[in-house]
Every structure is written in structure tokens, then in C-alpha cells.
Amino acid sequence: MRNIWKSYQMGTELLHALQGVSFEVQKGEYLAIIGPSGSGKSTLMNLIGCLDSPSKGQYWINGNLVSAMTDDELAAIRNKEIGFVFQTFNLLARATALHNVELPLIYAGVGAGERHERAQATLASVELGDRVLHRPNELSGGQRQRVAIARALVNHPSILLADEPTGALDTKTSFEIMLLFEKLHAEGNTIILVTHEHDIAERAHRVITIRDGEIEKDERIK
Amino acid sequence: MNFSETLKLALAAIWAHKLRSFLTLLGMIIGVTAFMVVLSLLQGFNTYVDEKIAGIGSNSFTIRRFSFEDFKNTDTIAEAQRRNKELTFDELEFIKERAQTIDKIGAKALPNTAELKRGIEIMQDVTIDGVEPVIGEISNVDIAEGRFFTDAENANAQRVAFIGADVATKLFPFGSPIGEEFTMRGIPYRVIGVQTAKGTVFGQPQDVFVQLPIKTYGSNFGGLTRSRGLYFEATSKSAALFKDAVEEARSLLRIKRKLPAGEKDNFGILTPDAIAGLRDSILGPVFIVILAVPGIALLVGSIVIMNIMLVAVTERTKEIGIRKALGARQADILKQFLLEAGTLAAIGGFTGLILAQLLGYIISAFLIKTIIPWYAAVIAIGVSALVGILAGLYPAWQAARLDPIEALRAD
């Protein structure tokens, strides 16, 4: 990943959720964005995740100007460049682990055979190779989050974007998930972690602190 | 996202709510079933009439004392009864001798009913016809056993009978009835032939009759007038000459009856076309009504489907959010819900069709052979799916334009 920078300002006269935020993330970075609730970090995450467009400023991923895109173009970018990991996993309850992981590939137009293979392989890489046909309610919290991570990774995104990925997990499982993130980072994935917990953020290599819609601190800690 | 993926998704979603899907479709199912049943009845009736016409021979027509128009109302009936004289053998001979385009022409007498006896076997309310032997050829009689009358038997007013299949089985349960005798009004008759069984139509048995030579009928039942009045059946020499034959019969009868030009016929000529025309004029309005009823059911069904799809979109807001986050475009979501609504409705149509087919078997067994035309089956499923898709448009559009952030926040 080259050259992300964005400055952004919420356009209405009342609320400025983000007021001129600029930063750049390099390929292979492990970045945490931290801030108290109401700091604008969720807004920032939605923008990074291409779920929303900035009202001002520019946002580039891999040479694509995301901030100028239509809804459908954003959908395509989300599919190709972003891998979401949510606090509450957000798996489809009725679908098997395998089908959940296949979803991004379905929307990418990958054929059934290749899709099964890739989803299977990705599930195996998060140590769930033997749970592919289980539904979310048959899996533990940690396993569910690993399915979600597999889903995020399956289409080889540029950014793995995790929003409070350990927020719904106990300490031990959280630790396992954080180890998994470290492993994924070591394998060359770019990770952006959005959290309000300092001990989670400290596992990253770089921490951006957001307060009142502005970057308060941007420091490299490892 | 391709079609088969979307279809799989739709079927899974419908299957996940089996009972709800079924209840949703009830209106649709009833509508389609009603439509199909009535349509198959009509089709069956039409086919029956066509077969009857074909059975008489499409080149044949009848000449009667009254025409269809005479039965319009009581005034016309009264007038016709005054004007229209009964047909006579003289008139038959007159036409037979002069006609060039008529192949065969013969007389029948209006039927009476009588009680048949043979030993201890009694059969009541049997239709008794009197016919000229040539009628056997004109009406393409299907003979199961034996033969039809000869001219000699008619000329000598012999007591011979050609009977329906039910009469044969009832009076002669053991062995062949040919050559055997039964009695009517104390007079014995010898069976010379049995007609092939025709079954029942609208609950009316077609095989409970006795045909006698017309002269036998006249002498034993009392004069060939009034309730035993004559009518003629005729065929043209070829299909091409049919219209000419009808016209020729009309002209000859007018000449014989000395009707001045301009005065209307004082008799009626019934052609297969007229019968089909009468059928269509009766069934036409029925057809419109039966189209309207399932139409309303379909409309109600579509509203129910729209309602349930709106519910489904609300329930699955989160799912929509997840799918959008993972890269589903608006069109993908739109397709998903449209196809779900369409598939749902098509299942309703298909179920209705199956149900109608089953009902059809029952109706065929008791009333009349019903036929579901293949085009109607295709239309039933096609229209259902289309209605479903239309009903799904608004809910699907609502789903497609959901904001992914809002949708993900839903629970």
C-alpha cells in the first residue's frame, strides 16, 4: 500500500466529527487507532473502511481516490481492499463458517470451485480447518472471531480493519486473537486496529490517538 | 453475484421460514388453484362439445321444428309454436329426392322414457329414441356388439332394439344380450346391437338408452308428433359442400312449405358452428368472471408478499449491512430480494397448479374430463413469479439503498 492520506471535515455547520485528519499508512504496518468514545474514531473507521465518504478532503487506497467514488464503486473497493473484523463478529447466523468466509468471494465473482478451496484454506490458516461446516451458534466466541478474520482475509485485502475485535471476548480469548493478529502482521498483512483499550493498542507498532475529531498523537512504539 | 447463487440464497431464505412462507402464499395458491380448476373445467367442456360435434360428424346438421332464436323469450316461443309446423316424412322425402349436395338424410323422433323389464331386472327412466336406420351412419354410431337396424326392420316395424352399454349390463348381466329379449310397456323387443360405453357427462349417464326403428317407435308409443315429433339429421357430400348443403335443405323446405321470399324460416337448422357459437356465447361472460376472481386473489396475494418482504428486509437489516460491508453492490441486494419474492410467488403458483391438477382428477372422475392446457400452466407460474417480483420491487429497493453503517448498527 502506498500513499494514503486524508484530511476530512464533517460538513454540517453543527458537528465536526473529524476536523482535518491527515495520516499515511504504509504497506505492512500494524497501526492502532485509539480514542475515547465520541472522539470521532468510529467515523474515521467507517471512512477507512470505505463505508462512508468524507465531506471534504481526499482518501487514497493503492492509487484509487476513494473519496470521489459512487456507492457501487465503494462496494467494489470494500470487497477488494478492505477486510472487516467487527466487535460482534457479524457473521450470517444461518450460514456455515465456510459460507461466511466465501461471501466476499461471491461478490468478487469467484467461481464455486475456487471459492470453496480458498475459503477452506483460509479457515485452515486460522486453525478452523475442522469447523468449516459449523454454524456460528455452534462455535465459541474466539472461534467466531477467527471465522470473521478468515472472512476478512480470504480476498487478500490491502487493509485488515478491526473494530474492537476483542471487545466481546474474555481475556484469554482476546489474547489468542491478538496473537493471531501478530502472526498475520508477521506474514505481511497491513492491520488497522480501532480500539479504546490501551493494552490492546500497545500491541501495535504505531498508535494514532484521536481526540475531539483531531489527531492528538501519532507515535511509533515498536 | 450470478443467478444461481442468488437463487440458492432465495430458496434458503424461504426454507428458513417454511410456515411463514406457506401462510404468505395461501392467497396466491388459492387464486391460482381456482383459476386453473375453472379453466380446466371450461377446457374440458369445450373439448367435450367439440368431440360431440366431431362424433355427429362436422359435416352433419339437423333440421328441427324450432331454431335457437325461437327460444329467446316467451313471446318468440309462443310465436314459433303458432308459425312452425311439425316436420313430416313428406318433407323428408321432398328434400331427399331433390337435394344435390346432401349425402344422407334421415329422421329421428324426440325421445320418451320408459321402464324396461327382463325377468326380475327392472330399469326405470330409460331414454327411448326412434330413428331411421340411416341415422346409424350419419351419427357414426360406435357399435360394441351386434349391428344397427336395417331398412327392412324399419319398414316392417319389427320389435328390435339397439341399446346403450348400461342397459346391456343391467338387464343382461350374464352373457351377450344379442338375440335376447326384454319388455317395454308389456311389448317384447329383441336386442340386435349394443353401443360402446360413453360414460357420464356432468353426472348424466350416456349409456342408458334404447333406440328403436322409427316406425316401431311410432306404432308402439303412439304417433310421431308433439313429444315424439320428427327432426332430421343430414350430412353433406363433402366438407366443402357443407354450407351449400345447409342452404339447399333450407331452400327445399321453404319451397315445400311455400314460404314467400322475405318471410323468415318456420323451422330451425342447427349446425356444429351454431352449437359452438351458442357454447361460446354462454361461456364468454363466465370466462371473464372466472378471470376476475383469481385476479383479485392474485392481487391480494401480491400485497401479502410485499408485506412479508418488507418484514424480511427489516429483519435482515443486519445481514444486508454485513453483505454490503463485504462488497455487495446495490444491484446484488436488489437482485437477492427480488428473486426471493419472485421465487416465493412462483412456488405459490406451482403449488396451485399441482393442487388444481389433483382437483382435476377428482372432477374428472365424477363430472367431466378436465384438461389443464399447457399454456395455462406456464402462464400460472410465469404470472405468479412476475407478480412476486413486482410485489418485491419496493421492499428490495428499500433493502438495496440501506446505508451500510446504519444497517450494521441494527440488531
Boltz contact constraints between the chains, C-beta under 6 A:
constraints:
  - contact:
      token1: [A, 46]
      token2: [B, 405]
      max_distance: 6.0
  - contact:
      token1: [A, 51]
      token2: [B, 404]
      max_distance: 6.0
  - contact:
      token1: [A, 51]
      token2: [B, 405]
      max_distance: 6.0
  - contact:
      token1: [A, 72]
      token2: [B, 329]
      max_distance: 6.0
  - contact:
      token1: [A, 75]
      token2: [B, 327]
      max_distance: 6.0
  - contact:
      token1: [A, 75]
      token2: [B, 329]
      max_distance: 6.0
  - contact:
      token1: [A, 78]
      token2: [B, 327]
      max_distance: 6.0
  - contact:
      token1: [A, 79]
      token2: [B, 327]
      max_distance: 6.0
  - contact:
      token1: [A, 84]
      token2: [B, 325]
      max_distance: 6.0
  - contact:
      token1: [A, 90]
      token2: [B, 322]
      max_distance: 6.0
  - contact:
      token1: [A, 92]
      token2: [B, 319]
      max_distance: 6.0
  - contact:
      token1: [A, 94]
      token2: [B, 16]
      max_distance: 6.0
  - contact:
      token1: [A, 103]
      token2: [B, 326]
      max_distance: 6.0
  - contact:
      token1: [A, 104]
      token2: [B, 326]
      max_distance: 6.0
  - contact:
      token1: [A, 104]
      token2: [B, 327]
      max_distance: 6.0
  - contact:
      token1: [A, 106]
      token2: [B, 1]
      max_distance: 6.0
  - contact:
      token1: [A, 106]
      token2: [B, 5]
      max_distance: 6.0
  - contact:
      token1: [A, 107]
      token2: [B, 1]
      max_distance: 6.0
  - contact:
      token1: [A, 107]
      token2: [B, 327]
      max_distance: 6.0
  - contact:
      token1: [A, 107]
      token2: [B, 328]
      max_distance: 6.0
